[in-house]
């Protein structure tokens, strides 16, 4: 799993809006315009990232998100000329296993947050890595790159148990290359934890010895 890899946008063909009233076309046009503007900002962000201009990349990704936030899912589907999914049966509404229908805007947001997450990895801003990884996972709980980056960030901030749990889960059904990367990261974090624990124990031992000396001086 390459840490320098970012999500690239494969622009799907944009279908014509549904025929109908003028108001419907206007609303659809507005939504399509927002999606296209978001794509433009994302592409600018990708170019900035590739040029290692991480600050500008993050600014462009933020602008892309602003164009996608709050778009109604059904309105997006209609604007793209795609069918609006029927509501699920009442008995299935609360089933955790049921997946929410995804729109093009959802897929675009997932990629943008994934790229923002990788920017923060390169900057070593681990708190923001976790935050943006969680945003990715809101749109796709199975995004393995986001899970890997989140695990790494947990390890870098001292939450070794959380990191190990994520990496161990990824290893269970990982393909060869990904499994190797996860195992290497897991070994690295365990070694880091071991060194930190040893350093802490040595510090505490020194502190206790110092206390004993002070007490014996009386």
N, C-alpha and C positions, 0 to 999 in steps of 0.2 A: 504494500500500500504506500504509494509515493506521497510524501508530505507536501511536495511542491505542486501537486496536481490540483487544478481548479475545475469546477463544473463548467462545461461549455454549453452554449445554448444551441439546440437544434430547432430552429424556428419551424413550427408546423405550418402547413398551408392555412391561411386565414380564410374561412368561408365567408361568403356574402351574408349580410344580415337578412333576417326573415322579411319577406314582403309583408306589408301591412300598412298601418296608419303612419302618417308623418311623424307623430310623436314617438312611435316605436322605433323608427329608423333613426331619429335624432338621438334617442337614448342609447341605441346600439352603437351608433357612430362614436359617441362620447366614450363609451367603454372601450371600443377598439382603439381609439386614439390613446387612451391611457395605457393600454397594454403595449402598444407600439412604442410609446415614449419610454416606458419601463425597459423595454428591450434595448432601446438606444442607449439609455444610461448604463444598463448592465454591460453592454458591449464596450462602452468607454471605460467602465470599471475594469473589465477584463484586460484591456490594453494597458491601462495604468499598472495593473498587477504584474503583467508580463514584463513591464519596464521597471519593476521594483519600486514604483511610486505608490506605496501602500496607503498613504494618507489620502491621496487623490482617488485611489480605487475605492476606499471606504466611503468617501463623499459621494461618488457616483452611484454606488450600491444603495446608499441611503436615499438618494433622489429616486432611484428606481422603485424602492419600497413605498415611498410616499405616493407614487402613482397607482400602486396596486392595493393599498390598504383600504378596506371598507367596501370593496366591490362585491355586490351581491352575487352569490354563486349562480342562481337561476338566471339573473340578468346577463351574466357573462356567457353562459351557455347559449342563451337566445341570440346574443350579439354575434357569436361565432357560428350561428346557424346549426347548433348541435342540440340534440334532444335534452329536455330537462328531465332528470331522473324522477321517477314516481316516488312518493313517500313510502317508507317501509311499512310493513304491517305493524299494527299496534304492539303485538306481542314481541316484535323484534327490536323495538326502539331502544330498549335498555340493555340489549345484549352487547357485551364488551367486544365481542369478536366482529361485530358488524363494522365495515369500513365506510367512512364517509366518502361520497362521490368527490372526485378531484377535478378541478377545472384547470385550464391552461395557466390562469393566474396563480393557482396553488403550486403548480409545478415550477413556475418561474420564481416564485418566492422561495421555494425550497433551494433552488440553485443559487439564488442571490445570497441567502443566509449562509449557505455552505461556503461560498467564496469569501464572504466577510469573516467567517470562522477561520479560514485558512490564512487570511491577512493577519488576524490576531495571533495565530500560531507563530507566524514568522516574526511578529513583534514581541513575542513572549508575554503577551497580555492574557494570562491564563484565566482570569475572571471573565473577561469578555469572550474567550474561547468557549467556556461553559455556557454562557448566556446565549451566544449565537448557535451553538450546537443544539441547545434545547429548542431554539426556534425552528431549526431544520427538522428536528424530531417531531415537533408539533404537526408539521406538514407531511412527514413520512417517518413513522417510528422505526422503520426498518433500514434507514439510511446508515450504512455500515461505516462510511467515512466519518460521519458526524459522531457516531458512537466511539470510534477509535480516537478521534481528537478530544472528545470529552474525557475519555479514560486517561489520556496523556495529561490533560489539564488538571484532572483530579490528583494525579501522581505528582505533578510539579508543585501543587499547592499543599501537599502533605496528606491528602485523603487517599491513602494507599489502599484501604479496603474497598472503597468505591471503585477505584481504578481497576483493581484485580478482578472484581466481580464482572465488570463490563468486558474486560479482555478475555476472561475465562468463558463467558457466554459467546463471544465472537468466535473463539477458537473452536467451539463445539461443531459448528457447521461451516467453517471457513474453507475456502479452496487453498491449494498449496501455498501460493505466494502470499496471500493475506494471512494465512495461519502462521507462516514464518515471521512475518512482520509483527503480528500480535504476540507471539512467543518471545521475540527479541525485546519488545517493549516491556512485557511482563517481567522478563529476567532483569532488564535495566532498572525498573522501578523497585524490584525486590532488593537488588544490590544497593540502590540508593537508600531504601528504608533501613537496611542492615547497617550502613555506614552512619546514618543519622542517629539510629538507636545506640550504636557504640559510642558515638561522640557525646550523646546525652548522658549515657551511663558514666562515662569518664568524667564529665563535668560534675555530675552529682557526687561521684566518689571523691573528687578533689574538694568539693564544697564540704562534705561530711568530715574529711580528714582535717580540713582547716578549722571546723567547729571543735573537733576534739582537741586540737592544739590550743585553741583559745580557752577551752574549759580547763585544761591541765595547767595553764599559766596561773590560775588562781590558787 
